[in-house]
Amino acid sequence: FMAHAQMTDVCPIECRQGAITILQTLRFAGFETYFAGGCVRDRLLSKAPTEYDIATSARPDDIKALFPKARSVGEVFGVMLVRSNHHMYDVATFRSDGPYSDKRHPDIVSFSDAEHDAARRDFTINGMFEDPIEETIIDYVDGQNDMGNRLIRAIGDPRQRIREDHLRMLRAIRFAARLEFSIEPETADAIRECSSELAGVSRERIGEELKKMLTDQNRGVAAWEGQYLGLDHVIFAEDSCRNAPTRVGRLPANATYATALAAWILDRYTSDSDLLGIASQWRSQLLLSNKVHEEVCSILTIHQHLFAWDTLGIAAQKRVAGSELCMSALAIVQCEDRPLFVHIHRAITNLERTGISPDRLITGNDLLEAGMPPSSTLGNILEAVYDAQLEGSLKTRDDAISLALAMYSDFQDS
């Protein structure tokens, strides 16, 4: 229940000004108010925040009085939605949290002050406040020191922080990888000891957190930390892996989630494993969308074809090269075998000169008009004719129809 601006395509200057306007309104009314959390961390890292957390001593009713159009998005937790400078912001009342029975939300909260509000947060780097008017940092948790030492440290007892929300184990890894920090030893020990408790977190939340990790350019560090701290056996419901996730770590910065998942499967399993079956298991464990699952399977299949490239005929090579996800699979090959990548890349460049995916010379309607009755055989004939076209042995529509008729005649004879 962090307070934050909800935006896309954000202008950092407009975003900050909108947050300052809210802060000043609350302060003029006599309420202690600060920026909090990730925006403070990012400013200290010299990054321009694109979202702001606002924390205040004002209660929800006070916020409603000052901002009549404010909407409640979690009033029991003291969170209100306020519009400012064309953006929407969450404004949260300072609070202390009670026990977390569901390992996600506190059972009860009590409104408190800034110091207690900082103490209930997850990591010291996220527990600081900023006074943008006085340009000062209010730090009750020694977050600035940990920032200087590039450490991810739980606030207070790390085991208690993890028991409150087991997803914090994955968040620690994600922050460490993204910011290029280390996880403080006691916090790392607590994650390792509590790793099995991640099983109590919903598959959906785990999948969402993993997606954030694997779409970051430092995904390889996150994957390695997850394995090192023993979380992978819970994430994937399989034995922890000792193989270094080298493919994941070498992927280009803009690699997709599906590409990273496929690379991690290849890092964890040998080529003779049932890779598509493993992808289906991961789909269930991570609640992958149909689209992502299909992309992972396609990338794994194309990857297999790429390693057999020189045994493929021209038509098969063109089909592989023309596949929508060929470049994703080739990016993984580049991580494994640079000479093979160069060889295939050159071959594809040469194939492009004659056309990798030309329009088909004939369609199913052409076969029906030629007198062939509807049947499943027509699909096979069409694909065989297209292969001949890709190989360059067919140039015209008439040639394609003639070949199709000959194939159909052979099929009838057999």
Buried (B, 14 or more C-beta within 10 A) or exposed (E): BBBBBEBEEBBBEBBBBBBBBBBEBBBEBEBBBBBBBBBBBBBBEEEEBBBBBBBBBBBBEBBBEBBEEBEBBBBEBBBBBBBBBEBBBBBBBBBBBEEBEEBBBBEEBEBBEBEBBBBBBBBBBBBBBBBBEEEEBBBBBEBBEBBEEEBBBBBBEBBEBBBBBBBBBBBBBBBBBBBEBBBBEEBBBBBEBBBEBBEEBEBEBBBBBBBBBBBBEBBBBBBBBBBBBBBBBBBBEBEBBEEBBBBBBBBEEEBBBBBBBBBBBBBBBEEEEEBBEBBBBBBEBBBBEEEBBBBBBBBBBBBBBBBEBEEBEBBBBBBBBBBEBBBBBBBBBBBBBEEBBEBBEEBBEEBEEEEBEEEBBBEBEBBEEEEBEEEEBBEEBBEBBBBBBBBEEBEEEEBBBBBBBEBBEEEEEE
